[in-house]
Every structure is written in structure tokens, then in C-alpha cells.
Amino acid sequence: MSLTDIPLQTLAGEPTSLADFAGKAVLVVNVASKCGLTPQYTGLEELQQRYAERGFTVLGVPCNQFGGQEPGSAAEIQSFCQINYNVSFPLLSKIEVNGEGRHPLYQELTALADAAGDAGDIQWNFEKFLISPAGTAVGRFRPRTEPSDAELVAAIEAQLPG
């Protein structure tokens, strides 16, 4: 199964998939509202604003597997992101990214190695995967990689379709 065929659900409960973002570069990020890395929402929104018109989107994927740091309902998550970070990028429904209940999206994504050559489990909240406009995973950036990191920005720019 290709990444674009995997069924997903928006935070509002609507069906979607990466096919809905065909032709765009997508940065898939597992997010959480009560994490020390939560301020990365600011940088992710800056990326969204900077590159959206050039065929890019951030896609936030709430996950409660790391220290119970995303305990809220869909409405609470949406409200938190809007009020605190003015998030304009799409958010998916809460899923599991590791373990037996790992969502099929993350079954595929975790096979991709990072720059150090390490694949496998998500380390923590805010791990980032760059998806090409063709729908293939082309980069993996660990949680402490800030959205403004030069390598990440260069990788995004290299994938922009327009």
C-alpha cells in the first residue's frame, strides 16, 4: 500500500488521505499539547505560512503515547491549537504511532531512516516526516529538530513543487 492510499481521518472526523495533498510537499508531525516540545507549533505554523502558497502543508497528527501529553478530545485539541498557536494547518484524529496499535501510516513512515541511518519507532512527540509531492517519504527528522532547522528547511524547499 502506498502512503497516499492509507485511509486517515481529520480531527473533525472526516475521511481523508495523503492523496488529498497530491502535488504538495507535506510535513507529517506527531503533535501533543502538553509536551516540552509543544512550542514547536509556532515554528510549524511559520513554515505553513511561509510555504503554503508554494505547494506545502504541515499535517499535524495528535498522539497520546508519550507521557500522556495529548489527553484531550478532538474539540479540546483543536481549541488548544487555535487559541495558543493560531494553527492553520490540518490536524488528523488522534492515533498511535508505536506499538501494536500503530496506525498504518506510521507502519510505513517508521521504515524510513533518519540522517543517521536509524529507522524504527517514533522517539517522542514532534518527530517529522517529509513527504514529496509524489507521495513518497523522503526525509525523517527527530523530535528535537526545530522547524527552523536549516537542514529541515532545505529539505522542504527541495520538495516544493512551485
C-alpha positions as CSV (number, residue, x, y, z in Angstrom):
1,M,0.0,0.0,0.0
2,S,1.3,3.4,-0.9
3,L,1.3,6.3,1.6
4,T,-1.4,8.1,-0.4
5,D,-3.8,5.1,-0.2
6,I,-3.8,4.8,3.6
7,P,-7.2,6.0,5.0
8,L,-6.9,8.8,7.5
9,Q,-9.4,10.9,9.4
10,T,-9.4,14.6,10.1
11,L,-9.7,15.9,13.6
12,A,-13.3,16.8,12.7
13,G,-13.9,13.1,11.9
14,E,-14.0,13.4,8.1
15,P,-12.3,10.8,5.9
16,T,-9.1,12.0,4.2
17,S,-5.7,10.6,2.9
18,L,-2.4,11.8,1.7
19,A,-3.9,11.6,-1.8
20,D,-5.8,14.8,-0.8
21,F,-2.4,16.5,-0.7
22,A,-1.2,15.2,-4.1
23,G,1.2,17.5,-5.7
24,K,2.2,19.1,-2.4
25,A,5.2,18.6,-0.1
26,V,3.8,17.6,3.3
27,L,5.5,17.6,6.7
28,V,3.8,15.0,8.9
29,V,4.4,15.7,12.6
30,N,3.1,13.8,15.6
31,V,2.0,16.5,17.9
32,A,1.0,16.9,21.6
33,S,-0.5,19.8,23.6
34,K,1.3,19.2,26.9
35,C,4.8,18.5,25.9
36,G,8.1,20.4,26.4
37,L,8.3,20.5,22.6
38,T,4.8,21.9,22.2
39,P,6.2,25.4,21.4
40,Q,7.3,23.9,18.1
41,Y,3.8,24.6,17.0
42,T,4.9,28.2,16.5
43,G,7.7,27.1,14.0
44,L,5.4,24.7,12.3
45,E,2.8,27.4,11.7
46,E,5.6,29.7,10.4
47,L,6.6,27.0,7.9
48,Q,2.9,26.7,6.9
49,Q,2.6,30.4,6.3
50,R,5.9,30.7,4.5
51,Y,5.5,27.9,2.0
52,A,1.7,27.2,1.7
53,E,1.4,29.2,-1.5
54,R,4.3,27.2,-3.0
55,G,2.6,23.8,-2.5
56,F,3.4,22.8,1.0
57,T,1.5,21.9,4.1
58,V,2.2,20.7,7.6
59,L,-0.1,17.8,8.7
60,G,-0.4,17.5,12.5
61,V,-1.1,14.1,13.9
62,P,-2.1,14.2,17.6
63,C,-0.8,11.2,19.7
64,N,-1.1,10.5,23.4
65,Q,1.5,7.7,23.6
66,F,4.4,9.8,25.1
67,G,3.8,10.6,28.7
68,G,0.0,11.1,28.1
69,Q,0.8,14.5,26.7
70,E,-2.2,14.7,24.4
71,P,-5.1,13.6,26.6
72,G,-7.7,16.0,25.1
73,S,-10.7,15.3,22.9
74,A,-10.7,16.4,19.3
75,A,-12.5,19.6,20.2
76,E,-10.0,20.3,23.0
77,I,-7.0,19.7,20.7
78,Q,-8.5,22.0,18.0
79,S,-9.2,24.7,20.6
80,F,-5.8,24.5,22.1
81,C,-4.0,24.7,18.7
82,Q,-6.2,27.6,17.6
83,I,-6.1,29.7,20.8
84,N,-2.4,29.2,21.7
85,Y,-0.7,28.9,18.3
86,N,-3.3,30.0,15.7
87,V,-2.7,26.8,13.8
88,S,-4.0,26.9,10.3
89,F,-2.6,23.6,9.0
90,P,-4.7,20.5,9.0
91,L,-4.9,18.1,12.0
92,L,-5.8,14.5,11.9
93,S,-7.6,12.5,14.6
94,K,-5.6,11.1,17.4
95,I,-3.7,7.9,16.6
96,E,-1.0,5.6,17.9
97,V,2.4,5.9,16.2
98,N,4.2,3.0,18.0
99,G,3.4,-0.5,19.3
100,E,0.7,-3.0,18.4
101,G,-1.9,-0.3,17.7
102,R,0.4,1.6,15.4
103,H,-1.6,3.3,12.6
104,P,-0.8,2.0,9.1
105,L,0.5,5.5,8.2
106,Y,3.2,5.1,10.8
107,Q,3.8,1.5,9.9
108,E,5.1,2.9,6.6
109,L,6.8,6.0,7.9
110,T,8.8,4.3,10.6
111,A,10.5,2.2,8.0
112,L,12.3,5.4,6.8
113,A,15.7,6.0,8.3
114,D,16.8,9.4,9.6
115,A,20.0,11.2,8.6
116,A,22.0,8.9,11.0
117,G,20.6,5.8,9.3
118,D,18.2,4.9,12.1
119,A,14.7,3.7,11.4
120,G,12.1,2.2,13.7
121,D,9.9,3.6,16.5
122,I,9.0,7.2,16.9
123,Q,11.2,8.6,19.7
124,W,8.8,11.3,21.1
125,N,6.3,14.0,20.2
126,F,7.1,16.2,17.2
127,E,9.0,13.7,15.1
128,K,8.8,14.9,11.5
129,F,8.5,13.1,8.1
130,L,8.7,15.0,4.8
131,I,6.5,13.6,2.0
132,S,7.3,14.5,-1.6
133,P,4.6,15.9,-4.0
134,A,4.6,12.4,-5.5
135,G,3.5,10.9,-2.1
136,T,6.7,9.2,-1.0
137,A,8.6,9.7,2.3
138,V,11.9,11.5,1.6
139,G,13.1,12.7,5.0
140,R,12.9,12.0,8.7
141,F,13.7,14.5,11.4
142,R,13.8,13.6,15.1
143,P,11.7,15.4,17.7
144,R,14.4,17.9,18.8
145,T,14.8,19.2,15.2
146,E,13.3,22.6,15.4
147,P,11.0,23.6,12.4
148,S,13.5,26.4,11.6
149,D,16.4,24.0,11.4
150,A,18.5,24.7,8.3
151,E,18.5,21.0,7.1
152,L,14.8,20.7,7.5
153,V,14.1,24.0,5.7
154,A,16.4,23.0,2.9
155,A,14.7,19.6,2.6
156,I,11.3,21.3,2.4
157,E,12.5,23.8,-0.2
158,A,13.9,21.0,-2.3
159,Q,10.5,19.3,-2.4
160,L,8.4,22.4,-3.2
161,P,6.5,21.9,-6.5
162,G,6.2,25.5,-7.3
